[in-house]
Amino acid sequence: MTYSNPLLARWRAGEATFGLWAMTANPTQGEYAASIGTDFILWDMQHGLVADPDLAGLFRSVLGSPVVPLVRVGANDPLLIGRALDAGAAGVVVPLVNTPDEAAAAIAACRFPPAGSRSFGPNRVTLVTGTLDPRIIEDVACIVMVETAVGLANVEAIASMPGLDAILIGPSDLALGLGLAHDDRGESHRAAVSRILQACRDHSIAAGIVLGSGADARTHADMGFQFMNVASDVGLLAAGLGRELRAARGE
């Protein structure tokens, strides 16, 4: 059967997807997450403790499971994007995209000629797709982040770029870009989030947002978001360990 990217298929069907944001390079964590119905794991190379040599092992931990492996690369750089995809990422998140031209550069880095400029050198990606056909290998999710005032001003044009699959909101950076405190989720922030969501709807691409709980993810899914993390690995560890320590100390 011909390979089809399961994340893209679900977004195009209008479904919401829920996953884990991984700040650490722990393959065992991926195996456990894959066993409980996680839709995707996004390993963070921008702010997380994940490096290029870690990727193959991390992706191997979910090979053969329904979990879709994603990577947030460190920058809008075709080398970083191409290496993540060649290692087997089913999609990349590109941070700090502010203009349609920057979005076009990210898209081009995900697609082979003539649609893009990605260099042909598939590594272990063929273990997932089962082919060397460029048209199948490039069936990856190109996701850009809108998280600044400039990006917000250009979001309708960014969302209209052919080949873009989703926009992911970085809510804390967006708040800072709007001149707010990093944790301000007040009226002006909500208006900005709504504008990004509407731009995605208008151009039939998925809208995503970085979150910290399943309850928040449910709320945003009901709003129309399709791409949300329900937790982060370090957040779960800190919250769970803190809870148990307080119980142990009778606090």
C-alpha positions as CSV (number, residue, x, y, z in Angstrom):
1,M,0.0,0.0,0.0
2,T,1.3,3.4,-0.9
3,Y,2.5,5.5,2.0
4,S,0.4,8.4,3.1
5,N,1.3,10.7,6.0
6,P,-1.2,9.9,8.7
7,L,-1.0,13.3,10.3
8,L,-1.8,15.1,7.1
9,A,-4.6,12.7,6.3
10,R,-6.3,13.4,9.7
11,W,-5.9,17.2,9.3
12,R,-7.4,17.1,5.8
13,A,-10.3,15.1,7.3
14,G,-10.9,17.8,9.8
15,E,-9.7,15.8,12.8
16,A,-8.0,17.1,15.9
17,T,-4.6,15.5,16.9
18,F,-3.1,15.5,20.3
19,G,0.5,14.8,21.2
20,L,3.5,15.1,23.5
21,W,6.1,17.9,23.3
22,A,9.5,16.4,24.0
23,M,12.3,18.5,25.3
24,T,14.6,15.6,26.0
25,A,16.2,12.9,23.8
26,N,14.8,9.8,25.5
27,P,13.8,6.9,23.2
28,T,12.2,4.9,26.1
29,Q,9.8,7.9,26.6
30,G,8.8,7.6,23.0
31,E,8.1,3.9,23.3
32,Y,5.8,4.4,26.3
33,A,4.1,7.4,24.7
34,A,3.4,5.3,21.6
35,S,1.7,2.6,23.7
36,I,-1.1,4.9,25.0
37,G,-2.6,6.4,22.0
38,T,-0.5,9.5,21.4
39,D,-1.0,10.9,17.9
40,F,2.4,12.6,17.6
41,I,5.6,13.3,19.4
42,L,7.3,16.6,18.6
43,W,11.0,16.6,19.6
44,D,12.2,20.2,20.1
45,M,15.6,21.1,18.7
46,Q,15.2,24.8,19.1
47,H,14.8,25.0,22.9
48,G,15.0,21.4,23.9
49,L,17.9,19.1,24.7
50,V,17.7,17.3,21.4
51,A,20.6,17.2,18.9
52,D,20.9,16.0,15.4
53,P,22.5,12.6,16.2
54,D,19.6,11.8,18.5
55,L,17.0,11.8,15.8
56,A,17.4,8.4,14.3
57,G,17.1,6.7,17.7
58,L,14.1,8.7,18.7
59,F,12.3,8.0,15.5
60,R,13.2,4.3,15.8
61,S,11.4,4.2,19.2
62,V,8.1,4.8,17.5
63,L,8.7,3.0,14.2
64,G,5.8,0.6,13.5
65,S,3.4,2.5,15.8
66,P,0.7,5.0,14.9
67,V,2.7,7.8,16.5
68,V,3.8,10.5,14.0
69,P,7.4,11.8,14.7
70,L,7.8,15.5,14.3
71,V,10.7,17.9,14.9
72,R,10.9,21.6,15.7
73,V,14.2,22.6,13.9
74,G,16.3,25.3,15.4
75,A,15.9,27.8,12.5
76,N,14.4,28.3,9.0
77,D,17.5,26.6,7.5
78,P,17.2,24.1,4.6
79,L,20.1,22.1,6.0
80,L,18.4,21.6,9.4
81,I,15.0,20.9,7.8
82,G,16.5,18.4,5.3
83,R,18.5,16.5,7.9
84,A,15.4,16.1,10.1
85,L,13.3,14.8,7.2
86,D,16.0,12.5,5.9
87,A,16.3,11.0,9.4
88,G,12.6,10.1,9.2
89,A,10.6,13.0,10.6
90,A,7.1,13.0,9.1
91,G,7.0,16.8,9.5
92,V,9.0,19.8,10.7
93,V,8.0,22.9,12.7
94,V,9.9,26.0,11.6
95,P,10.0,28.7,14.2
96,L,9.8,32.5,13.9
97,V,8.3,32.8,10.4
98,N,7.3,36.4,9.8
99,T,6.7,36.8,6.1
100,P,5.3,34.9,3.1
101,D,8.8,34.7,1.7
102,E,10.1,33.1,4.8
103,A,7.2,30.6,4.7
104,A,8.0,29.9,1.0
105,A,11.6,29.1,2.0
106,A,10.4,26.6,4.6
107,I,8.0,25.0,2.2
108,A,10.7,24.7,-0.5
109,A,13.1,23.0,1.9
110,C,10.5,20.3,2.5
111,R,9.8,19.5,-1.2
112,F,11.9,18.2,-4.0
113,P,12.2,19.9,-7.4
114,P,10.2,21.1,-9.2
115,A,8.0,21.9,-6.2
116,G,10.9,22.9,-4.0
117,S,14.6,22.8,-3.4
118,R,15.1,19.9,-1.0
119,S,18.3,17.9,-1.8
120,F,17.7,14.2,-2.6
121,G,19.6,12.0,-0.1
122,P,17.0,10.0,1.9
123,N,18.5,8.3,4.9
124,R,16.3,6.1,7.1
125,V,13.1,7.8,5.8
126,T,12.8,4.9,3.4
127,L,12.1,2.6,6.3
128,V,8.9,4.5,6.9
129,T,7.8,5.2,3.3
130,G,9.1,2.0,1.7
131,T,10.3,3.8,-1.4
132,L,12.8,6.1,-3.0
133,D,10.1,7.9,-5.0
134,P,10.6,11.7,-4.2
135,R,6.9,12.4,-4.6
136,I,6.2,10.0,-1.8
137,I,9.1,10.8,0.4
138,E,8.1,14.5,0.4
139,D,4.7,13.7,1.9
140,V,5.7,15.5,5.0
141,A,4.0,18.2,7.1
142,C,5.4,21.7,6.6
143,I,4.4,23.6,9.7
144,V,5.5,27.2,10.4
145,M,5.2,29.2,13.6
146,V,3.6,32.6,13.8
147,E,4.7,34.0,17.1
148,T,5.6,37.7,16.6
149,A,3.8,40.9,15.8
150,V,5.2,40.9,12.3
151,G,4.1,37.4,11.7
152,L,0.7,38.2,13.0
153,A,0.4,41.2,10.6
154,N,1.3,38.9,7.7
155,V,-0.6,35.8,8.8
156,E,-3.2,35.8,6.1
157,A,-0.5,36.0,3.4
158,I,1.6,33.3,5.2
159,A,-1.5,31.0,5.4
160,S,-2.1,31.4,1.7
161,M,1.3,30.0,0.6
162,P,0.9,26.8,-1.5
163,G,2.4,23.8,0.1
164,L,1.9,25.0,3.7
165,D,0.2,22.4,5.9
166,A,-0.2,24.2,9.3
167,I,0.5,27.2,11.4
168,L,1.6,26.6,15.0
169,I,1.2,29.4,17.5
170,G,3.9,30.0,20.1
171,P,1.7,31.7,22.7
172,S,4.5,33.0,24.9
173,D,6.5,34.5,22.1
174,L,3.3,35.9,20.6
175,A,2.6,37.6,23.9
176,L,6.1,39.1,24.1
177,G,5.8,40.2,20.5
178,L,2.6,42.1,21.4
179,G,4.3,43.9,24.2
180,L,2.7,41.7,26.9
181,A,4.0,39.6,29.7
182,H,5.0,36.1,28.5
183,D,2.1,34.5,30.3
184,D,-0.5,37.1,29.5
185,R,-3.5,35.4,27.8
186,G,-5.8,38.4,28.0
187,E,-8.1,40.0,25.4
188,S,-5.4,41.2,23.0
189,H,-3.7,37.8,23.0
190,R,-7.0,36.0,22.5
191,A,-7.8,38.3,19.5
192,A,-4.4,37.5,18.0
193,V,-4.9,33.7,18.4
194,S,-8.4,34.1,16.9
195,R,-7.0,35.9,13.9
196,I,-4.4,33.2,13.3
197,L,-7.1,30.5,13.6
198,Q,-9.3,32.2,11.1
199,A,-6.5,32.6,8.6
200,C,-5.9,28.9,8.8
201,R,-9.6,28.2,8.3
202,D,-9.8,30.5,5.4
203,H,-7.0,28.7,3.6
204,S,-7.9,25.2,4.6
205,I,-4.7,24.4,6.6
206,A,-4.5,23.1,10.2
207,A,-4.1,25.5,13.1
208,G,-2.0,24.5,16.1
209,I,-1.0,25.9,19.4
210,V,1.6,25.0,22.1
211,L,-0.3,24.1,25.3
212,G,0.3,22.5,28.7
213,S,-2.7,20.4,29.5
214,G,-5.3,18.1,28.1
215,A,-8.1,20.4,29.3
216,D,-6.6,23.3,27.4
217,A,-6.2,21.1,24.4
218,R,-9.9,20.1,24.5
219,T,-10.9,23.7,24.7
220,H,-8.8,24.6,21.7
221,A,-10.0,21.6,19.8
222,D,-13.5,22.8,20.3
223,M,-12.5,26.2,18.9
224,G,-11.2,24.5,15.7
225,F,-7.5,23.8,16.4
226,Q,-6.2,20.5,15.0
227,F,-2.6,20.3,16.3
228,M,-2.0,20.5,20.0
229,N,0.3,19.0,22.6
230,V,-1.4,18.0,25.8
231,A,1.8,18.2,27.9
232,S,5.6,18.3,27.7
233,D,7.9,15.6,29.0
234,V,9.7,17.8,31.5
235,G,6.4,19.4,32.6
236,L,4.9,16.0,33.3
237,L,8.0,14.9,35.3
238,A,8.1,18.1,37.3
239,A,4.4,18.1,38.1
240,G,4.2,14.4,38.9
241,L,7.3,14.3,41.0
242,G,6.3,17.5,42.8
243,R,2.8,16.1,43.6
244,E,4.2,12.8,45.0
245,L,6.9,14.6,47.1
246,R,4.2,16.9,48.6
247,A,2.1,13.8,49.4
248,A,5.1,12.1,51.0
249,R,5.9,15.1,53.1
250,G,2.3,15.5,54.2
251,E,2.1,18.9,52.6
